């Protein structure tokens, strides 16, 4: 399943939040980091999560973020609501 959202966070902030939420840092979901390169970060473990941060235009007020998931739909929605949208306000 693919989820698309927008946030005011930058790529570094999104990646760090994803590591904390999905990964093994800070009491996350315990998923393992599969890769982190360029505009994409991925996790695996009881499902898969790929997060893509699209480059923003110079005058953009927000950044587009896509979350592609396998068996982690509820967690992806929670990440969007609790992290990306909350920190954007």
Backbone torsions as a table, in degrees:
resi	resn	phi	psi	omega
1	UNK	NA	144.6	178.5
2	UNK	-114.9	135.5	174.7
3	UNK	-120.7	136.3	176.8
4	UNK	-120.8	136.6	177.8
5	UNK	-149.0	177.1	176.2
6	UNK	-130.4	148.4	-179.7
7	UNK	-146.5	162.0	175.4
8	UNK	-92.5	-3.5	178.0
9	UNK	-71.5	152.0	174.8
10	UNK	-90.8	174.7	-175.8
11	UNK	-56.5	-45.6	-178.7
12	UNK	-61.9	-42.1	179.1
13	UNK	-66.0	-40.1	178.8
14	UNK	-64.4	-46.1	-179.7
15	UNK	-62.7	-43.1	179.3
16	UNK	-64.6	-41.9	177.9
17	UNK	-63.5	-38.2	178.7
18	UNK	-65.9	-41.3	177.9
19	UNK	-61.7	-39.9	179.6
20	UNK	-71.0	-41.9	-176.0
21	UNK	-75.5	-51.1	-174.7
22	UNK	-92.5	-31.0	-170.5
23	UNK	-84.4	-157.5	-175.1
24	UNK	-99.3	1.7	178.4
25	UNK	-84.5	144.1	169.0
26	UNK	53.1	35.7	177.4
27	UNK	75.8	26.1	178.4
28	UNK	-65.5	-166.6	-177.6
29	UNK	-74.8	-6.7	176.4
30	UNK	84.1	12.4	177.8
31	UNK	-74.4	151.8	179.8
32	UNK	-92.5	142.4	176.9
33	UNK	-70.4	120.0	180.0
34	UNK	-88.0	-44.6	178.6
35	UNK	-163.5	155.2	175.1
36	UNK	-146.0	108.1	-179.9
37	UNK	-154.6	140.5	178.4
38	UNK	55.1	-119.5	-175.6
39	UNK	-103.0	14.9	-176.1
40	UNK	-134.3	142.1	174.2
41	UNK	-131.7	142.6	-176.7
42	UNK	-137.4	148.3	179.6
43	UNK	-131.7	152.9	175.0
44	UNK	-139.0	159.0	-179.9
45	UNK	131.9	110.7	-174.3
46	UNK	52.4	45.5	-178.6
47	UNK	123.7	178.1	-179.1
48	UNK	-130.6	147.0	176.9
49	UNK	-137.2	126.3	173.6
50	UNK	-120.2	128.6	178.2
51	UNK	-118.7	125.1	178.8
52	UNK	-117.5	127.3	177.1
53	UNK	-106.1	118.1	-177.2
54	UNK	-83.4	142.6	178.3
55	UNK	-60.7	138.0	-179.8
56	UNK	-95.9	148.2	173.5
57	UNK	-69.4	156.1	-177.1
58	UNK	-55.7	-35.3	-177.3
59	UNK	-97.8	8.8	-177.2
60	UNK	-71.2	142.3	177.9
61	UNK	-94.0	-11.4	178.8
62	UNK	-148.0	165.0	-179.3
63	UNK	-113.3	138.3	176.4
64	UNK	-82.4	135.3	179.0
65	UNK	-129.4	127.6	174.4
66	UNK	-108.4	135.1	173.7
67	UNK	-117.6	117.7	174.5
68	UNK	-106.1	127.7	-174.5
69	UNK	-133.6	153.5	171.8
70	UNK	-130.2	117.0	-179.9
71	UNK	63.6	22.4	178.3
72	UNK	-139.3	34.2	-176.3
73	UNK	-62.5	-47.2	-179.0
74	UNK	-62.6	-39.1	179.6
75	UNK	-68.3	-37.2	177.8
76	UNK	-63.9	-43.6	178.0
77	UNK	-63.6	-38.8	178.0
78	UNK	-65.6	-40.3	177.8
79	UNK	-61.0	-43.5	178.9
80	UNK	-61.9	-49.9	-175.5
81	UNK	-71.8	-44.9	-173.6
82	UNK	-84.6	-24.3	-175.3
83	UNK	-113.9	-63.0	-173.7
84	UNK	-66.8	-43.1	-178.7
85	UNK	-78.5	-37.9	-179.2
86	UNK	-65.3	-42.2	-177.9
87	UNK	-76.3	-14.7	-179.4
88	UNK	-82.1	-17.0	-175.0
89	UNK	-83.8	NA	NA
